[in-house]
Amino acid sequence: TDKVALLIGNMNYVNHPKLLATVMDVFELSNLLQQLNFRVVSLMDLTKEEMQSAVKQFLQLLDAGVYGKRAVMELCVPTSP
């Protein structure tokens, strides 16, 4: 069984200060998942529309016999429209 993971990390928010650990969190989680034989797609600082598109494309990867995981790191409202 193939295993794939989608990681989305955002650092920039409308009502919160910039988060500095997000990049490291995504990097560390990506490394851990790769050690567990996941194929990992890591994306940073996406708009709401970009996140929706990334999830839609990720779900298209999941067919019979593929195990998928999504992790959204620090998900709030991004500053980008």
Contacts in CASP RR format, 6 or more apart in sequence:
PFRMAT RR
TARGET T0000
AUTHOR 0000-0000-0000
METHOD contacts of the structure
MODEL  1
TDKVALLIGNMNYVNHPKLLATVMDVFELSNLLQQLNFRVVSLMDLTKEE
MQSAVKQFLQLLDAGVYGKRAVMELCVPTSP
1 65 0 8 1.000
1 66 0 8 1.000
1 67 0 8 1.000
2 39 0 8 1.000
2 65 0 8 1.000
2 66 0 8 1.000
2 67 0 8 1.000
3 33 0 8 1.000
3 36 0 8 1.000
3 37 0 8 1.000
3 38 0 8 1.000
3 39 0 8 1.000
3 66 0 8 1.000
3 67 0 8 1.000
3 68 0 8 1.000
3 69 0 8 1.000
4 38 0 8 1.000
4 39 0 8 1.000
4 40 0 8 1.000
4 41 0 8 1.000
4 58 0 8 1.000
4 61 0 8 1.000
4 62 0 8 1.000
4 66 0 8 1.000
4 67 0 8 1.000
4 68 0 8 1.000
4 69 0 8 1.000
5 30 0 8 1.000
5 33 0 8 1.000
5 38 0 8 1.000
5 39 0 8 1.000
5 40 0 8 1.000
5 41 0 8 1.000
5 68 0 8 1.000
5 69 0 8 1.000
5 70 0 8 1.000
5 71 0 8 1.000
6 41 0 8 1.000
6 43 0 8 1.000
6 54 0 8 1.000
6 55 0 8 1.000
6 58 0 8 1.000
6 68 0 8 1.000
6 69 0 8 1.000
6 70 0 8 1.000
6 71 0 8 1.000
7 26 0 8 1.000
7 29 0 8 1.000
7 30 0 8 1.000
7 33 0 8 1.000
7 40 0 8 1.000
7 41 0 8 1.000
7 42 0 8 1.000
7 43 0 8 1.000
7 71 0 8 1.000
7 73 0 8 1.000
8 42 0 8 1.000
8 43 0 8 1.000
8 44 0 8 1.000
8 46 0 8 1.000
8 51 0 8 1.000
8 54 0 8 1.000
8 70 0 8 1.000
8 71 0 8 1.000
8 72 0 8 1.000
8 73 0 8 1.000
8 75 0 8 1.000
9 22 0 8 1.000
9 23 0 8 1.000
9 25 0 8 1.000
9 26 0 8 1.000
9 42 0 8 1.000
9 43 0 8 1.000
9 44 0 8 1.000
9 45 0 8 1.000
9 46 0 8 1.000
9 72 0 8 1.000
9 73 0 8 1.000
9 74 0 8 1.000
9 75 0 8 1.000
10 19 0 8 1.000
10 22 0 8 1.000
10 44 0 8 1.000
10 45 0 8 1.000
10 46 0 8 1.000
10 73 0 8 1.000
10 74 0 8 1.000
10 75 0 8 1.000
10 76 0 8 1.000
10 78 0 8 1.000
11 18 0 8 1.000
11 19 0 8 1.000
11 20 0 8 1.000
11 22 0 8 1.000
11 23 0 8 1.000
11 44 0 8 1.000
11 45 0 8 1.000
11 74 0 8 1.000
12 18 0 8 1.000
12 45 0 8 1.000
12 78 0 8 1.000
12 79 0 8 1.000
12 80 0 8 1.000
13 19 0 8 1.000
13 76 0 8 1.000
13 77 0 8 1.000
13 78 0 8 1.000
13 79 0 8 1.000
14 76 0 8 1.000
14 77 0 8 1.000
14 78 0 8 1.000
14 79 0 8 1.000
15 76 0 8 1.000
15 77 0 8 1.000
16 76 0 8 1.000
19 74 0 8 1.000
22 44 0 8 1.000
22 73 0 8 1.000
22 74 0 8 1.000
23 44 0 8 1.000
25 73 0 8 1.000
25 74 0 8 1.000
26 42 0 8 1.000
26 44 0 8 1.000
26 73 0 8 1.000
27 42 0 8 1.000
29 71 0 8 1.000
29 73 0 8 1.000
30 40 0 8 1.000
30 42 0 8 1.000
33 40 0 8 1.000
33 69 0 8 1.000
34 40 0 8 1.000
38 69 0 8 1.000
41 54 0 8 1.000
41 58 0 8 1.000
43 50 0 8 1.000
43 54 0 8 1.000
45 78 0 8 1.000
45 80 0 8 1.000
46 54 0 8 1.000
46 78 0 8 1.000
46 80 0 8 1.000
47 78 0 8 1.000
47 80 0 8 1.000
47 81 0 8 1.000
48 77 0 8 1.000
48 78 0 8 1.000
51 72 0 8 1.000
55 70 0 8 1.000
58 68 0 8 1.000
58 70 0 8 1.000
61 68 0 8 1.000
62 68 0 8 1.000
END
